[in-house]
Amino acid sequence: MKNHNEIKILKNRSIIKFEGEDFLGEIGIDGRIFKALTLARISVGVISQQAIENGISILVHENDSENAVNCLINEFEEERKSGKVSQIYSINNVSVLGFVAEDFNKILAELARNNVFPLLLNQNSSEKRVNIVVTSSQDEKTRNIIESEIFKKPKTVHLAIIGHGNVGKTLIDQVLESAEEIKRRKKIDLKVVAVANSRKIAFNKKGFDEGWKNEIQGAESPSDIKELISFSKDNQLENLIVVDNTASKDFVKNYQALAENGFDLVSSNKIFNTLPIEEYRKLRYTLNKNNRRYLYETNVGAGLPLIDTIKLLHLSGENITRIKGVFSGSLSYIFNNFSVRNDKFSTIIGEAMEKGFTEPDPREDLSGNDVARKLLILARELDLINEFTDINIQNLIPEHLLAVDKNEFISRLEELDEEYQKIKDHQEKDHVLRYVGDLHGDLQQEKGLLDVKLVSVPASSALGQLKGSDSIFEIYTESYGENPIVIMGAGAGAKVTARGVFGDILRVSETK
């Protein structure tokens, strides 16, 4: 193991830059620089020549920078008059890090991923010794990244968790419970350094522990993305991930700024991926440009590996011809039960609400909008440019109950019974009801056909055999023909969703 002291850091330095045409390669320039500075009692660090910039850079202590600039302006007065030297100036507040590295390119790539771009570097290839100069505001972060690479220390990943309702709370507990195990097994040190709700954001540079709820109670900072970005910069935090566990239309407006400021994104919030295609593409462009990741496996199918499977098939050139299934855990529970029991439709909705399968206002589920959003997200994974307005949605709520307030709607649920009993009774023999999303049509064109509706299917079919609140997805492809790839399992619930979000966090962390 190499000695820990091998990363030397010199703070409070300044770069003095000479710029000028054909200035390089002049005999005796270095000697004149040294001589002038030695006479002025200024000690010099690294000298670096950059052919591309036609310039020379030297390092001095920042207390000497003004003096050094003046002294060199005097020394090279002739060259300045003739235009050979165009300018001599200083860049203050820099630090130098010196270390020995086997694979310096990998370190450079890691630094770039964290928005650290050395102002100067010089390498002694025979000794593998490297000196890099970075701004002082990034020197600690730079040291952490280099240490993690050279000494194979666990890589610290800093998490900001937005939303600590059911999913967020479960996720924080899962991260805290597994942190030691993940550190040991995957060499990743996960730290939850920020937790926010819609009002306040709490910070803890060292990482929250089991008492995180109390710290949020006492948090002073308003929940503002600028606070989070400043916190990450002031504390020089590397490997940043923001986790959006909200259903907020407002929070998704911050994705762009977060990606530009060094954050990767993990989200269980479906809103962003169903925004107008212009905004959707703009974020993808920003992510690409800034080398950031955005994972959202739980947007459709909670903890099931659905989006990933579709991405892989699509990227490998597999021609996906149709995707169809039961996308909503709450509507799955309602129709799986209503189809085989003699209870009223309203009774079963009440049951689903009691079990926490529906949103507080069950119309969110019964409107079909949630299923429509999920279907649109999958369509866009196939590079289709459909918009939300293209989707044909069968809303399950009678028109006269659309506008009443939530409590009144819940008290009048029985008004749905007669209609749905009729639909159930008029099915073919051995058929059951399912509320499905269906993406079909010619998916090689710019747009597909998207339908969200109540259908009657044979009880013996894959869709017909669905149980509980499970989700099912059938992916039809050209190669597989009539036999779809079927993905089925728990499609709802805070635990399952949190576990899926956690999986995304680990995938982003491992590629960091």
N, C-alpha and C positions, 0 to 999 in steps of 0.2 A: 504493500500500500504506500502510495506516495505521501510524503509529509504534507500535512494540512497547510503548512505555512507557504506552500509553493505558489499560492496565488497572492502576489504582492500588490497592494493597492496604494497609490500615491494620490492624495486628494489635493485640492486647492492649487491646481496647475492652470497654466494658460498656454495656448498654442499661439506662437508668433508666426504669421504667414507672410511669405514673400511671394508676390506674383509678378511675372514679367515674361516677355517673349524671349526665347532662346537663352534663357538664363541658366538653364541646366548645362552641365558639362563644362562650364567655364572653370578653368584651372584656378585654384586658390580662393574660390568663393567661401568654402567651408572655413578655411583658415582665417579669412578676414572676419567672418561672423564670430568665430571663437575669440579672436584677438580683441575685437571691439567690446564684446561682452565681458571678457576677463578683465579688461581695463576698468570696466564699469562695475567690477565685482559682482557679476551676475553669473550664477552657475547654470549650465545648460544640460537638459536631459536629452531625449531622443532627437536625432535629426532625420527627417524623412524627405526624400525627393519624390515628387509626383510628376512623372513625365506627362501624364494626360493634362494636368493643370498648368504645366510650365511653371512649377513653383517649388519652394522649399518650405518645410514647416519645422520649427524647433520648439521644444518645450522648456518653459521656465516656471518658477514659482509665481503664483498670481500677484504676490506683493511686488514682484519685479517687472510686471508686464508693461506698465506704462513707460518705465525707465528704459526697458529693452527696446521698445518700439522707437522711442526718441533717439536712442544711441545708434540704432541701425539706420534710421533715416539720415542721420548725419554721415555715417560711414559710407553710405551708398548714394550720396548726393549727386555725384556725376552721372551714375547709371539712371537715377530718377529723371534727371534733366534730359538725358538722351532718349528716355522712354524704354530703356532696357528693363528697368524695374518699374512696373506700373503702380503697385501699392504694397505697403507694409502695414499690417494691422494685427490686432490680437483678438483671440476668442477666449473669453474667460470662463471660469466655473467648469473646468474639465478635470477628470481623474484618469490616471493611467493604471491599467491592470497588466501585470506581467505574469506569465505562467508557461508551463511546458505542456504541449498537447500533442497527442498522437494523431488525432483527426480534427484538425482545426476547421475544416469545411463544415463538419457536422455542428460544431459550436456556433459558427457564423449563421448557419441555417436556423438554429434554435433561437439565437439572438434576434434575427430578423422576424421570426414568428412572433416575438414579443415586442416588436417595434423598436428594437435597439440596433442602430446602425453606427458602427464605429466611425469617428471623425478621422482617425488616423490608425494605421496599423503597420507594424513592421515585423518581419519574420526572419529568424535565423534558421534556415532549413536544416542545417547539419545538426543543430542541437534541439530542433523542434521548439525553440523558445519563441514566444510571441509576446509583443507588447501591443495593447490596443488602448486607444484614448476614446472615452465616452463623456457625455455631459454629466456633471455631478449629480443631476437629478435622476440619473439612471445607474449610478455606479454600484449600489448595493444589489439591485435587481440583476445587473450584469454578473456580479460575483456569484450570486445564488445559482444562476443558470450555468455558469462555467463549472462551479463546484459539483453541481448535480451531474454534469456530463463527465468531468474528469474522475471524480472520486466515486462515481456510480451511487451517489447518495439518492435516497428517495426524492422523486420530483414533487415539489410542492405545487398543488393545484388549488387556487383560491376560488371559492364558490360564493356567488351572491344569489340568494334565494328570494324571489319576489312572489309574495302570496304565501301566507302560512295558515290557510284553511285546511280542509281535510287532507288534500294531497300534499300540500307543502309541509304540514306538521308531520305527517307520516314519513315523508322523504327525509326531513332533518333528522328524525329519530333513526331512520335506517342508516344514514350516513354516519352518525355518531356511533351507532352499534358496530358497524363494520369497519370503521376507520383503521383500527390496529391490524386487522386481518388483511386489508387491502394494502396497507403499507408493507406488510411482511411478504405477501404473495406477489403483488404487482409493482412494488417499489414506487407507489404513488401515495403521497401524503395529502389527503383531502382535508381542506380547512374551510368551514363555513364562516366567512368573514363579514357577511352582510345579510341581514334579513329585513324584508320590508313588507308592509301592507299598503293600502291605498293612502294612509295618512302619514305614517312615520317609517323611518329606516334606522336600524340599529347597526353599529359597526363594532367589530372586534378583530384587531389586526392579528392576534395570536390564534383566533378561531374560537367559536362558541363551544361551550360544553353543555351538559344536561340542563344547566340553569338558563338557557337561552330565552325562555319565555319571560323571565323576570327582567332581563336586560332590555327586552322590547318594550315592556311596560314603562321602563324609565327612559326610553329613547327620546332625545330632544330634536333630532334632525327631521325636517319635513321630507316626505317621500318624493325625492326629486332625483332624476337620473344624473344631473350635474353633480350632486353631492357624491354619488357613487363613483363617477369618473374621477373627481378630484381626490377622493379617498384612495383610489387605486394608484394614482400618480404620486400623491404625497408620500405614500408608504412604499412606493416602488414595488408593487406586487406583480409577480410574473404569472403566467399560465392562468388567465382569468376566464371564468365561465359564468354567464348570467343564466339563471334557470327561471323561466316564466311559468308559474303554476296558477296564473290568474285566468279569468275569462274576460279580461278587460280589453275593451276596444281602444282605450287610451294608451295602455302600456305598450302595445305593439308599435305605436308611432316612434318608440325609442330604439327599435332594433337597428335602424340605419346608423344612428349616432354611436351605439354600443359597438357595432362591427368596425366602425372607423376608429374607435378608441381602444382597440386591442382585446375586445371580449369575444369569445366564442358564445354561441347561443344554443340553449336546449329549451324546448318549449312543449308544454302539454296544452297550450292555448291554441285553438284552431283558427282564431280570427285572421292572423296574418296571411296564412296560406290561401285564404279565400277573398282577399282584397282584390281590387281591380288588377288585371294582369300587368299593367304598367308598373305599379308599385311592387308587385311580386318579382318582376324581372329586375327592377332597380336594386333591390336588396341582393339578389343573386349576383349581380354585377359587383356590388360593393364587397360582398363576401369573397369573391374571386380575387378582386384587386388587392384586398388586405390579407389574403391567405387565412381566412377565418372559416370555421365550420358552423353549420346550423342543423341540428338534429331534432326531429319531432316525431319519433316513432309512435308515441302515444296519441297523436292526433286522430288516428283511426285504429280502432281495435285495442285500445289501452295497452296491455302488456304483450299482445301478440306480434310476432315479427312479420308484419304485413307489408309496411312501406318498404322495409329493407328488401324483402323478397321481390317486390315489384320493381324496385330500383335495379336490383341485380339482373333480373330477367331482361329489363328494358336496355340496360347498358351492354348486356352481352349480345344484343341484336335480336333477341327473341321477340317475335311479333305477337303482342298481346291483343286478342280480338274482342274480349269482353270481360268485365269484372262485375260480379253481382253477389248480393248477400244481405244478411241482416246486420246492419251497422250499429244499431242502438241497443244497448243492454236493457234499458228501461222498456222499450217497445217489444223487445224479445220476450221479456218476462210477462208483459201484459198479454201478448197474443199466444205465446206458448201455453199459458194457463187458461185463457178464455176459450181457446179452441177445444180443450179436452175436459173442462169442468162445466158444471151447470150453473155456476154463479153468474151474477149480472156483470156487465162490462164495468160499471161504476165501482162495484165491490173490489174488482181486481186492480183498478187504477189506485183505489185507496190503499190496498195492500202494498202495491209497488212504492207508493209514497212513504208508507210507514217503514218499509225496509231501506229507505234512502236510495232507491234506484232512480227516482226521477229528480228533476230540478225542483226547488221549492214551489215554483208555479209549473204544474205538469203540462201546461200548454206549450212550454218551451220544447218538450219532447213530442207532444201530440201534433204540433204544427208541421213536423217533418223537416224543419230548418236544420236541425242538428245532423240528421242523416244526409241532407243535401250538401251541407258543408263538407262532410267527410268524403262524399262521392266526388265533389269538385277537387278536393285535395289529391285524390288518386288520379283523376283525369289529368291534372297538371304534372303529376310525376311522369306521365307519358308524353310530356311536352305539348299537350293539347292547350289551346288558348281559350277554352270555355270561360264564361263569366257566370256568376251566381244567377243572373237573370235568365240564362239559357236553360235552367233546370225546370222540368215539369214536376211540381210537387203536389201530391194529394194531401191537403190539410185535413186532419181527422177531427177538427173542432167545428161544430155547426156555426154558421155565420153569426147567428144571434148571440153567441157566447164569446165571440172574439174580443169584443171591446169592454166587457164588464171587468170589474177589478178581481184580483186573484181570489180573495175569500168568497166572493159571490160565485165565481166560477166553480170553486170546490164544493160549495153548498148545493150547486145545481147539476152536479155530475150525472145524476140519474136521468137527465134529459137526453143523454147519449145512448141509454140502454136499448130502446126500441129499435133504433136504426141499426145498431151493430148486431143485435140478436137476429134481425132480418137477414143481414149479410151472411151471418154464420149459418142460418138455416137453409139458405139458398145455394149452398155449395154442392158440388158433386159428392158422391159417397166416398168415404175415407179420405177426405181432403181437410186441410187445416189452413188457418189464416196466418200470413206472415207479412210484415211491413218491410219491403225490400228497397235497396238502392240498386240501380242497374245502369252500368255504363256500357253502351253498345254502339252499333253503327260502324262506319268505316274509320277505324282509329288511326289509319295512316293519313287521313286528311287533317286539316287544321283543327277541326272541332269534332267532338263525339256527340252522341245523343245521351242525355242524362235524365233518367226517370226515377222518381221516388214515390212508391205507391203501395197500397194494400193489395196483396194477391192471394189467391187460393191455390195451394200446391198439394200433391199427393202426400199423405202422412208418411209414406215409405221412402220419400226422397230425402236427400241430404238436408235440404232446408226444412223439410217436414219433421225430421227427427231431432231438431234442436230442443234443448232442455234448459230450464232455469232462466238465467239472464245471459246465457252465452251468446257470443256473436259467431257468425260464420261468413267466410268469404270464398267465393269460387272464382279462380282466375283461369280464363280460357286462353290458350295460345295456339298458334298455328301448328307447332310441333306436336302438342298433346291432343290436338283435335277435339273430339267430343268429351274426353276425360279431363275435367278441370283439375288444377291444383287446388286442394281444399285446405283452408286454414281455419281452425275452429277452437274456441276456448273462451275463458272468462274475458268478457269485453268491457267490464265495468267494475267500479269499486276503487276506493282510495288506495288500498294496499297494492292492488295489481297495477294501477296507473303509476303510483310512486315507484314501484319496482322497475317499471318500464323507463321512467325518467332517469332513474339511477343507472340503468344500463346505458342510456345515451351519454350520461356524464362520464362513465368509465370509458366509453368508446372515444369520446373527444380527448379525454386525459391521456389515453394510451398513444394517440397519434401526435400528441403535443411534442 
